[in-house]
Amino acid sequence: MANEFTWTAKKGDVGVAEIISREIHENLYDGTYVWSLATMRADLSGTGAQQVQLAKLTRGQAMAAANTNETTAIANTAVTSGNYTIAIAVQELAYAMTDLARVLQPGGWDVPLLVGMLLEAAQLRRNTLFCTLADSASTVKGTTGTVLDVDAVYEAQYAATIANVPAAGGDLILKPKALTQFQESLRAEGGAIQYTPQMGALLATKGQGIAGTWNGMQVWSVPSVIDDSTDFSNMLHFAGATAYAEGDLSSLNGDGAVDVPAGSSVRVELDRTATTAISAVIGRDLCGFSEQEDARYVKILSAV
Amino acid sequence: MAAIVGKARRNPTRRTDDGKLPANTRPRPPFFLMTHPRQWAYDDVEGDWLPMVTQHRIDPGALSITERMDPTLAVAERTRNGWACIDPEALAPEHMDGNASYVLDIPHAGGAFYAVPFWVSPEVKPGGRVIDRVDHDKRRAFRRAVVTEGVVPPLDDDYKDLLLEEARSTLNRKVQRASMAPPGSPAHEDLAVYRARFAAMESKSGPQPGGASKPAPKRRRRKAALPPVPEVAE
């Protein structure tokens, strides 16, 4: 790679033109795949349904003292249970290019690149679906129309602690703007608990979006965090709060056979229309996200 | 482009996309509004408690919204979890700026949804950026009206106590900060403002159905048992 930039008078214009046509600058984009914090709960392939109802069980019921007269029979205690539903839906995106693309676009701008972009698109869509779940949290901290500060994050942690969620190990999912407000607020704080920015090793493990750790939580900067024009719906998420389901997309071939991809909910197909000289790359993902346990996450408001 | 090719090449007719949001504007799916009995906030301008209204996006694949954008299952799940889901046409138009529904779908050049509540007006700024202008007075009036019109239950006294406990915790934190700051510092001003706010929070109980005001409940034992907030010289 380094040697390619030695364009000089000796190489001449032809060499420069060739080199430039091979270089593609990638603009900034969101490469954060935070949706995988949700728990995979069901594969609906072949079930005949696009919705699944999953049971919830509350353990931890303590015994009570026996009746003092020693003769009254013990009464039955019902096991506390509930359920929730995940509905899956097809998400899709298509890129199309004419035959001229091979001539007019820089080298490398071809089908494999677009296939890769579609796989990223599936992940980004899952991010949005995951971040949408913040709005169903019944516990909300922060003040509407107000910038995010340390107090709001502490209050979210307190709420989780009160709900008996282990305080450490949460994921603080913030809109990038909210992250800057949080960092700004941290600048005014003193004491032993300080923000630790991400280091190379953490970034390499978690990928783009991990912003650091603070007070036992991993802090994420996620552009997919949604808003209602007034407030961003950031969240403090703990394992088990949310869940998702998938289904394999299968299609009928021309001969009637069913073509089922190997255990992946994301399917990328190629389409060619000769009459219009268009080659298309179409990606589809069959998935759905839902809240699993309300007590395990907290919505945190911050001004848009 | 027009500057390059010259005025004579411009199409004098209006494009069909005129008046729509630019195609690259991030879509906003339709939604319904909902409130939760625990989600109330004291509004400084209103000088009273108001319910927080949350948008539940009708986005297929999230929160039990089906592929056909049917919210029925989602409404059932949220209702079971204690939310009060508000029908888009639950209030009369006079409470929604003359609109029959609180959801407005703004035309989008890309054909996507751009659904906003009636108190939001998207504006296309020079450079193509879309800014959602929020009319907070309309939003506040709507939050009040859903209670006075009987769509959403009023603030429960016990939930108000819980909210006041949190506010008292915030007040204590501000007292601690002020105690470490020199007199006349912003921490002292902040404390004085919040102390007045806390007093107002205690005295108000939010709107009531029919619009009648309700006197603040008498102090309860639980609140009286809380440690008093120490005074700090300001």
Interface residues (C-beta under 8 A of the other chain):
Chain A: Q50 Q51 Y84 T85 I86 A87 I88 A89 V90 Q91 T128 L129 T132 L133 D135 S136 S138 T139 V140 T143 T144 G145 D151 E155 I226 D228 S229 T230 C287 G288 F289 S290 E291 D294 V304
Chain B: H36 R38 Q39 A41 M52 T54 Q55 H56 R57 D59 P60 G61 A62 L63 S64 I65 T66 E67 L73 E77 R78 N81 G82 W83 V116 P117 V120 D132 V134 H136 R139 E166 S169 T170 R173
